[in-house]
């Protein structure tokens, strides 16, 4: 499946309608007498903030029925941006009211109403911490697993606290029908979070995997080979990815996303290659054969269909080669004949992952592989530097609308390549990219 503008617009309409539901429900029943414009604006900002916060629980839950139109990786990037927007709404809500009428400062007074004041103050502080810890987790030296646990717990409390605050203010929510309707909406979002964090791992227990092989690869990376244990495995498209949990139980905070780099015609045996870039990936060399594993997926719309007959240009940087290896391996397995071009950038020759296999693939397929080394040795006779517009112009054929372009790697490289491809006239519906910055 590929992303189309129509699907994205339809998804945004659905998202917007759901995010606006608390506000819509609040004004649909027995409305109170109108007050000044600023007061009403402040109230509407608060109700919108509650809707966006509730939707954060939905779009972060990795529900295929909700992410299918735009891709799970894009969904999580959207989740991050909407988190900032929700925080701004949460801040703007009381500030607007305080400006409109200083008497609203009494809402912060615990002597007037302890529960109301506590819920408001906590939502403000907790939302601020959620956003700050998501944007600057590494700088705060907050381990991913702990961040994930805190993020999930605080999200539940923030959304619940926002609803409690709206309930206790008792203005637009004075009518019982409004209370119950908004409560049902918030409750549904909380149930979806429970499903993703607890019921889904329970379902994964019926489909265990086992690590059958590990090896150390070039570029400071580890390769894991997993086999399905007494089930049919995972059917996926070349280029998709999955969340991996290693250990005796799927109920673990240590869950990480990796591209599947094996060919797609063997769903019971999957391969993953991960660069040692964090605490979890640096521990992968210690993983032993026989270790239990649990896979959630597949996810992503960054995939190539070998049987389509369309030509393809792959632009990869570093570990961004992994989804493209699945594409190329699947092409070899199906015997596709179309012309393929791979531009593969690395820091040094020693960092090239899959070098020997890429040489073999270039002989088995109509594939041209161009290695681009930023710091080449003196005897290097290939391309050096970065993948820029000049290098793309040197190797890319004229676009005739029958070529698909796939870009994956470090964000600066992807930004440069995407801009250059657009300048060359490549249409957006033929340009696919994956920014693997999910956590």
N, C-alpha and C positions, 0 to 999 in steps of 0.2 A: 504494500500500500504506500502511496505517495501523498504528501500533503498538498492540497489544493487551496486556493484562495477562498473558494466557496465553503469548504469544510471549516477553515479557520474562522471565517466570518460567522458561520452558523454556530460554532462552538462558543465564540465570544458573546453572541446573543443569548445563548442558554446560560452561560456563566453570569452575564449581567442581570438577567432576569432573576436568577437564584439569589445573587448577592443583594438585590433590591427587595427581596421578599419581606424581610422584617419591617422595612420602611413602608412598603405597600400595605402589608397587613395592619400596621399601626394606624394608617389613615383610612383604612377601608371600613372600619366599624364605627363605634360611637366616638366621634372626634371631639376633643375639648374646644373651648372657645379660643380663637386665635389670639396670639400675643404679638409683640413687636417682630419685625422682620429678622433681626439678629437672633432673637431668642428662638424663633422657629427654625432658623438656619442651623443654629447650634444643636438643636434637638435632632434635626434631620441628619446632620453629620454623625451624631452618635448612633442613630439607627442604621445608617449605612455602614459605619464602622463595625457594628455587631454582625451585619450580613457578610461583610468581607472576611472578618475573623472566622465566622462559621465556615465559610467556603475554603479557608485555608486548610481546615481539617479534611475537606473533601479532596482537594487537588493534591495534597501531599500523601494521600493514601494509596497511590499506585494502582488505582482501579482501572483496568483495561477498558471497561465500558465508558469511562469518562475521559480517558487520555487518548483513545484511539484516533481521534480526529487530528490531533496535533503532535503526538509523540510524547512518551513519558519524559524524555530528557528536556524537551521544550517546556513541558508542563512544570517541571521542578524549577526551571529558570524563571518561569512566570510566577510560580509560588514565591520565589525570593523577592521579586519586584513588588508583588502585591502585599507582601509582608511589610515592606516599607510604607506602602500606601495606607495600609490599615493602621500602622503606627501614627502616621500623620493625621488620620481621621480621629483616632483616639485622643490625640493631643488637641486637635482643633475643636473637638466637641466641648470640653469644659472652658477652654480659653475664650471661645466665642460667647458662651453664656456669661462668663465673668465680665467680659467687656460690655455685653448688653445690659447686664444688671448685676452689680456687685453683691446683691443679696444672695446670689447663687453660691457664693463662697461658703455659705452655711452647709452646703452639701459635703464639704470637706471637714466639717466639725463633728468629731465622734460623739460629743456631748449631746448634739441634737438627734443623731440617729447613728449609732455605732456601726451597725451592719451596712447601712447605705454608704457611709463614709469609708469604711474599710474596703468594701468592694470596689469603689471608685479609685481609691488610692492604689490598691493592689493591681488593678487592671492597668493603670498608667505605668507603674513601675515594672510590672512583669512584661508588658508589651515592649517597653524600652529595652529590657534585658534580652528578650527574645530576638529582637532585631540586631542589637549590638553583638550578641554572641554568635549570631549567624554570619554577620559581615566580617567580624574580626576574631573568629574562633582561634585561628592559629596564633595571632598576636596575643590573645589572652591565654595561650598555652592550655587550652581546654581540650582534653582528649576527646576524639570523635565519639567514642562510645558513651562517655559521660554527657557530652553535649546532646547526643540523640535522646538519652533518657530524660535529661532536664527539659529539652525542647518539647518532647511529647507530653510530659507531665504539666508543664507550664501552659501549654496550648489548651489543654482541657480546662485548667483552672481559669485561664483568661476568658475563654468563651463562656464558661459557666458564670464567672464573675460578672461579665458584661450583661448577661441575661438577668442575673439577680439584681444588678443595679437598675436595669430598665424596669424590672418588676416593682422594685421598691420605690422608685420615683413616682410611679402610679399616676402618670399624666396621660400620655398616649396609650399606656398599658393599663389604664384603670378598668377598662371593660374586660370581663372575664374571657370573652371570646378571643380578644386580642392576646391576652396572656397565654391562653392555651395554644393558639395558632403559632405564635412566635416560639413558645416553649417546645412545640412539636418539631418545628424546623431546627432549632438548636439541638434538640435531643437526637434528631436523625443524623446530624453531622457528628455528634459524639459517638453514636452507634457505629458509624462508618469508620471512625478512628479505632474503636474497639475491635472491629472486624479486621482491620489491617494489622494491628499490633498483636492481637491475641488469637482470633479465630483462624486467620490465614496461616500462621505457624502451625496451628493444630492440624489444619488440612495438609500441610507439607509433610507431616509425620507419616503420611501414607505413601510418600514417594521419596525414599531416601536415596542418596548417592554415596559413592565411595571413591576416594582418591586412589587411583591404581598406579600412577606414575608421576614423578616430579623430576625436574631437571633444571639446571642453571643455564641461562641463555645470555647471549651478548647484551650489552646495554644495561647491565646490572638488573636483570629481570629473572623471574622464575616462571616456569611452565608447569601447569597442573593439568593432569588428564583425569577426568571423572567418568565413572560408569554408573548407569542406572541399576538399582538393586530391586529386581523383581517388579519392574514396571516398564512402561513403553518409552520412558525418557521424555525429552523435550523437543517438540517440533518447532523449528525456528527458520527464519529467513537469513540468508548470508548477510552479516553486518549487524544483526541484533545483539542484545546483551542481556545479562541476567544478574540478579543479586545473589551473592554466595555467602553462606554461613558455614563455617567449619566447626565441627564438634559433635558431641553426642546428642544435642537437642537443637531444634530450630528456634527455640525460645531464647534468643541471644541478642544482645545489643550489637554484637560484632558482625554486622551485615554490610557487605560492600559490593558496589557494581563493577562488573568487568565485561568487556566485549568477548563474545564467543569467537574464537579464531579457527575452529575446525570447520570442515565442509559440512553442508547442511543435509546430506543424505544419510547420516548416521545419527539419529536423535538419541540413541542410548549411550553414545560415547562422545563427550564434549571436551574441548581443550580451551584453556585460558592461559594467557601470558600477561603477567603484571610486572611493571617496573617498581623497584623498591623506592617508593617516594614517601611513605608514611609508616607509622608504627605497625599497622597490620601487614602491609606489603613487605616490610623488612623482616617480618617473622615467617614469611612463606618458605624460605629455604629450609626451615626446621620442620615443615609439614611432612609427615611420613606416609608412605603407601599404607592403605588400610584405614586412614582417617575418614570418619563419616562426614558427609557434606549435605547441604540442603540448598536447593536452587529455586528461586522465584523468578518467573519470567515465561517467555521472552518478552522484552520490551524494545521499543525504538522503531522508528520509521526510516532509519538510515540503512536501507538495504538495496541490494542489486539483484535483479532477476536474470540469471545467465541465459535462460531460454527466450528472453525477449528479442535477442538478436541485435540489440542496440549497442553501439560502440560505447566505450567508457574511458574516462580519464580519472585516475586516482592521484590525489595529492596528499601525502602523509608526512607527518613530522614525528619522529621518535616512536613512542608507544602507540601513537595514533595509527600505526600500520595494522594493528590487530583486527579490526573489523574488515579491513580490506583483504587480509589473508584469508578470512572465511569466504569472501567473494571470489578471490582467485582460486582457492582450493576447490570451491564448488564449481567454478568454470571448468577446471581440469576434470573433475569427476563427471560432469555432464557432457564433456567434449565440445564445448562451444567454440565457434570459429571466428567470432568478430574481433576486430582490432581493439587492443587495450594498451593504455599507456599509464605507467606508474612513475611519478616524481616523488622521490623519497628522501627527505632531509634528515640529517643527523649531525650531532656535534663533532664526532670523529668517526673514523672507519671502524674502530672497535665497538662503537655504539650501534652498529647496524644489526638489527634483529632479523632473523630469518634470511641472512645473506645467501647462504648456499641454496636454500629452497627457492628463493626468488630467482637465482640463476637457473635452476631446474625448470621452474614455471615458465621462464622466458623461452625455453626450448620446446616445452609441451604446448604452449599457447601462442597465439599471435600477439604476444606481449613484449613491449619495450620497457625496460627498467632503467631509469636514470637516477643514479645516486648523487645527492648534493651534500657535500661535507663543508661545514662551517670552518673547521680547523683541519685542513687536509695535511697529510705528510708531504715531504718534498717530492716523493716519487709518484704522487697522485696525478693521474691523467684524466680524471673525470671532472664533473662540475664542482665548483666551490662557492662558498658564500651562502646566500640565502635564496629561497625561492621567491623571486620578485617578478615584476612585469616583463622585464627583458628575458628572463629565463623561460617564462610561460610563452612568450611570443616566439622564442626559438624552437620550442618543441611541440607546441599545441597545433593541431591541424585547424583549418578554417572551420568554424562552426556552421553546420548545415541543418541544425535542429534535430539531428539523429544521434547526438552524443549526450550521455549523462556524465555529470561531474560530481565527484565525491571528495570532500575535504575533511580531514580530521587531524588534529595535532594541537600544538600550543596556540593559545588565542591570538598572539601577535601575528604568527604565520597565517592563521586562518583569516584574520581581518585583511591582511595584505592580499592573499590569494583571491578571496571573495570579491574584493574591490576590483582587482585586475581582471577577473573573469567577467564581471559586469561591464567593465569598460570595453571588453572584447565583444560585447553583444550577447553574452550567454543569458538566456532567459531564466527567470527564477524557478520555473517549474522543472527545469533540467539541472538545477544546482542544489545539491544535498550536502549538508554539513552537520557535524555532531560535535558539540562542545561538552566534553566529559568533565564538567565542573559541577557535579551534583551535590557535593557535600562541603 
